[in-house]
Amino acid sequence: MPRSNLPSNPFPAIRLATVHLPRPSLLRSALPALASLILLAASTGCRRSHFPDVPAGYHEYAYVTNGSSNTVSVLDIVNLRQDRTLQVGLNPSGVAANPLRNEVYVVNSGSSTVSVINASANRIVATIPVHRLPYFISVEPSGHRAFVANSGSNSVSVIDLDHRHEIAVAGTGEQPGLARISPDMRSLVVTNRGSNSVSIFSVAPYEDVPHPGPILHLRAAFPGCPGATDATILPDSSKAFIACSSGHQVMAINLSAAPGSWAARQDPALTTDHILTLLDVGLTPVHLALKPDGGEIFVSNFGSDSISEISTWTNEVLGTYTIGSKPVQGIVSSDNSTLWVANFGADLISIYSIDDGKLVATVHTGSAPDALAFSADEHLLLATDARSGDVAVIRTQGKQGPALFTILPAGGSPNAIAVKAIANHP
């Protein structure tokens, strides 16, 4: 579900751990003072005592798009302080870091552009025009190209990141909200919210000297996904899963195997794109959190305060469990053991043990937590707080377990976040 549509943007049952909270009256009286102390600390930085050491000269930043203030907040997550604020285009709504170079890309929905940030210097170095109402950007693993869904023009743009300009555009369904490139860079999956459909494109290999053929070729289109919104692709690029937010389902799609590949030789049916199944989940599924090993997906069901667990091997729903008020996004730790869920309606992060199949703790945030990102070492979880205009910094490990460490200021309506560790070379 696009953020603009949010109030701002086989297990039989879940086993819930008891979490003891202060009485509401005491909590309300303590919060203003607590917030003042946290924000005062954030303005000068916090000491990283008991955190892993980092090499001399190491830098790591979080880039937060602030939709209503037309800015990006750059947060220093080594020294835990705000580094600077960058002016970008109108209504920034998506952000992604280049995996191979020190650049970050910001989608400006209101001005139909993409801002390029040099992450070594933290300054804007280019602005790339795209088309009407771009919303999301996906950078391919090679770092050479990016793909932008243009919701207002029913198209997807291909951007050459080496030369910083658009090199191709292709028509999609109505109101595409997301265009996600597969890990093998052969397939582009586009969710079309307006036409309740999914478009699958073949992607030509990157070449230093472009070949004369089209970069994108429409390979398949599938209707029957009401309110198509988020999508995730398995690490082996064999399947895509789509959240059909208005239909309360997740669509599973087989992505065609490369001709001559092992999979294609084993089963010729795998050489075509086709729908595998439609899975019933909770109400208004808005986000899909994939385990890094690709074995399971956790669906955030915004309308039913729950998560659904999907086996990507059998294409089955293993269970749906209560998690918190209006879950909007999840993220899984790199060891595949823990799911963290932002509860937009409760100002909480829920911590769900995947190994044990139960909710184990909650951590308070600012108002309306939304987008999530880990630091590079995963000792910190960052949560953008859409209503309070800040970022909750949660310590994921400690003697007392996960806890809110500090809150860093951002801008108006922060809605997306990307983390970039800065290499020694530009």
N, C-alpha and C positions, 0 to 999 in steps of 0.2 A: 504494500500500500504506500503510495507516495506520502511523504511527510505532511503535505498540505491537506491530506484528508484525515489526519489524526486530530485529536482535540486541540492541539496547538497549531505539527508535521506527522511378547505375550505376557504382560504384567497385570495382575488383577486390579491393583490400586497402588497409589503412591503411599510410601511410608514416610510420614512427616516427623521430623525432629521437633521437639518443643523448643521454642525460642522465647525467652523471657525478656520483655521490654518494660521500660519505665511506664508508670501511669501516664495517660495522655496529658493531664494537667501539668505534671512535673516536666514532661518532655517539651510542651509548648513554652513553658516559662524559661527553660534552659536554652532553647534553640537560638534566640537572638544573640545572647552573649557568646555562645559557641561559634556562631557564624562570624561574629566580629573578630574573634581571636584567630579563626582560621584564615580569614581574608587578610588580616594584618600580617600573619606569617607568610602568606602567599606573595605579598608585595615585595618581600625581601629575600624570599627563598627559604627552604627548609633543609636542615642537615640530613644527609643520607646515612646516618648512623645505622649500623647493622644491615646495610644493603651490600650486595656484592661490589667489590672494587671494580673500577673501570680503568682502562689504560689512559695514560697521560695524553691529552689532546682529543680524547673521545668526546663526541657530541651526539646528542639524540634529541629530536624535537617532535612535538605533536603539532599538527596543523588542523585548526578547527574552523570550519566555515560558519560564519554568523549571518544567517539569512536576512535578518531585518536591519542589520547595520552595514551590510555590503563590505565586510571585512573578513580577514583571516587572522585569528589569534595564533601566534607562534609561541608555544610553551616549551621551555627548557626542562626536559624531564630527567636530566642528570642533576641539576641544581634545584629542581622543583620550584620554578618561578616563571612568570611571564617574561618572554624575551622581547617581543615587539608585536605591533599590530600592523598588518598590511592592508592597504585599500585595494580592493579588487573590483569586479563588475557588480551589477545589480543582482541581488538575491542569489548569492552563492549557495549551491545546493548539493554539490558532490565534490569529492576530493580523492586523489589517488597518488601514491608515490611510485616513482620509477624503480624497479627492482635492481637495475644495474648502473644507474647514474644518479647523481645528487640533484634530482629534480622532483618537484611536486606539481600536480596539475589540479586546477580548481575550475569547476563548471559554474558559470554565471548564468542562471536561468533567465534573469530579467534583461540581460544585454546580449544574449546569444553568442557568448564568447567562452574561451578557455584561457585562464591566466596561467602562465608558466612561472614557477618560483624556483630560483636557484637556491637550493637548500644549504649550500656551503656558505653563502652570504646572506641568506634569508631576505631576498629582494625579488621583485617582479622583473623578469627579463624579457617577456614577450606576451602578447595577447593574440590569440588565434580565433578568427571568426568561424562560427559554425552556422547552425540554423535555428529556427524559432524554438524557444523553451527547451533548451538542452537540460537534462536532469542528472545524468549519471555518466561516469567515465570508467572504462576498463582498460588497463594497460597490459599488453601481451607480455609473456615471460621474457621475450628477447629484449624488451625495452625500446624497440624501434618504432612501434605504432601504438595508437590508442583508438578506442571506439566510443563514440558518444551517441546516445539515444536522443533524438530531437523530438520531444513530445508534441510541439506545436506545428511541426511540418511533416509528421509521419515519415520520418526518415532516420537513417543512421549515418554518421560521418566517420570516415577513416582519417586519422591524423598522422602525418609523418613527423615523429618527434625529433628526428635528426635535423630536419629542415624547418620544423615548426610551421606547418601549413596543412590544410585539408587536401587530401589527394584523391578522395573518392566519396561518393554519397550514394545510398541505395534506398529505395522505397521500402517501407515496412507496413504493418497494420496501423490501425488508428491509435494515437496517443501512446507511442512506445515510451516506457518508463525506464527500461534497463536494457543494456546490450552487454552481454558477458562473453568474453573470449575463452575458449577451452584451453586447458593446459598444453595440449599438443598443437595449439594455434591453427587447427584445421577447421574449427566450427565456431560460429558466432550465434549465440542464442539471444533473441530479442523478445521481451514480453510486451504485448500490446494491450494495455488496459482498456482502451476505448472500443476495440473490436473483439475483446475477450478471446484473444488468440496468441499463438506463439509462432514466431518466424525463425527458421534455421537457415543460416547462410554458410556456404563454403567460402573459405578465406584463402586466397592465393598466397603462396610462401613469400616472405619478405625478400626483396632483392635490392642491392645497391643501385642497380640500373633497372627501373621499372619495366616490366614486360608489357606488351600492348594489350593483353587481355584484361578483363575486369578483375578488380581485387575482391569484390564480393559478388557471389552468385546465389540467388535464392534457391535453396535446395528442397525446402519443404515448408508448409504452413499448416498449423493445426488449430482449428476452432475448438470451442467447448471448454474454455478456461475462463470463467467469468471473473472479471477484475484481476486479470493476470498481473502479478507484481514482481515479487522476488524470484530469483532463479539461482540454482547452484549446479555445478558440474563436477562429476567425480574426478579424482586425481588421474585416473587412466583415460579420461575423456570418453568413456563408453556410454554414459547416461547423463541426462539433465533432469532436474526436478524443478517444477514450477509451482509457486503458491498462487492458487486461484482464490483470491481473497473474498470475492462476493459469492462464490460457490461452496466455500468451506471445504475445499478439497486441495490435494496436491497432485499434479499431473506428472507422471513418470514417462520420459521419452528415451527411446534408444537412439543414440547418435551413430550415424553410419560409420562403420570401420573403414580404415584406409584399404584401398584395393591391394591385394597381395599380402596383407598383414596376417598374423597368426590367427586372429579372431575371424577374419573374413574366410580364411581357408577352412576353419573348423565349422563354421555355420554361415552359409550364404545369406541367410535372413538378416545377419548383422550388417550387411552392406547397405541397408536402407534405413532411413529415419522412420520411426513409427512409434505410436503411442503404446506404452506397455500396460498402463492401468491408470485409473483415477482413484485416489485414496481419500477416504473420508477422515477428516481431522476435526479440530475444534472450530469455533466460529471465528471468522475473519482472520485467516492465517496471513501474516504480513512479512514474516522473515524466516529464512531457512539457515540454520547453523549446522555446517557439515563438520563431522569429526575429521581431523587431519588424515587419519588412515582411510577415510572414505567409507567406513562400514555402516555408519548411521547418520541420520539427519534429525535435528531437533527443530520442530516447527513452533514459532511463537504465535499463539492464537489470541489475538488482541481482544476479540469479542467474548471469549469465554474464560479468560483468566487462567489459561492452561498452556501446557506444551504437549506436543505429540511426538512420539519417537518412531522413526521409520527405519526399517532395515533396508539398506540399498542393495543387499544381496538377493533378498526374496521379494522385494517391492511390497512389503506389508507394513501396516501400522502395528507396532508392538504394544502400544498403550498411549493413553492420554491422561495427563496428571495435572492437578491444580498446582499453580506455581506462584501467582501473585496478581495484583490488579493491573490489567491492561499491559501484558508483556509485549514489548515492541521489537526487541532484538536480543539475540543470544550470541555467545562466542565460546568456543571449546578450547581448553588448554592443549598445548602441543603434545602432552603425554596421553591425550584422549580420555582422561579420567574425570574431568570436571567441566560442567556447563555453567556459565554465568549468564543471567538473564536480567535485562533492564525492565523494570516494572514502571511504565509511564504514569500509571495512576496511583502509585503508592510511595514514590520517592525512595525506592529500595532496589537493591540488586539482590536477586535470589541466587543461591549457590546450590547447585544440584549435583550430587555424586552420581556419575554415570555407572561406576563400578558397583555401587551399593543400591542404585535405583531409588534414591530418596533425596528430598530437600534436606540439606544439612545446616544451613545458616542463611541469614540475611544481613546486608550491610546498608546503612543509611547513606543517601546521596543528597544533592540539592533537589530542586523541584523539577519533576518530570524528566527522569533520566531517559536517554534515547540511544544515540550511537555509542558503540563500545570499541575499544582498541587496547591491546596489550602493549607494554613496553617490549623492547627486543628480548630481554631476558625473562619476561613474564612475571617479574616481581611486582609490577604495578599494573593495575587495570584502570583505564581512564574512561569515564562516562560523561558525555555531554549532557548538561541539564537544561532542557529547552526553555523552561519558564524562568529559572533564576539566572540564566545567562552566565553560567560558569561550568567548570569541569571538576567533577569529583575524582580525586586520586586515591585509589584503594590499594592498600598493601595486601598482596595475595598470600603472603606467608609471614608467620610470626609466632611467638610463643603463645599468644592468645588467639591465634587463628587470624583469618582475614579481617581487616578493619579499615575504616576511613582514615587516611593519613593526613590529607589536607584538601582544600578546595582552592582552585586557581581561577582567577577571573577570566572571562571570555567576552563575547559581545552579545548583541540581541539575537535571540532564537538560534543558538548553536544547533546544527543539525547533522553534521558529518565530521569525521575525524580520520586522519591518517598519521602514522608514525614513521619517521625516517631516521635511521642511524647513519651518521655522516662518516663516509670513508675518508682516508687521508688524501685521496686524489680528487680533483674536481669532477 
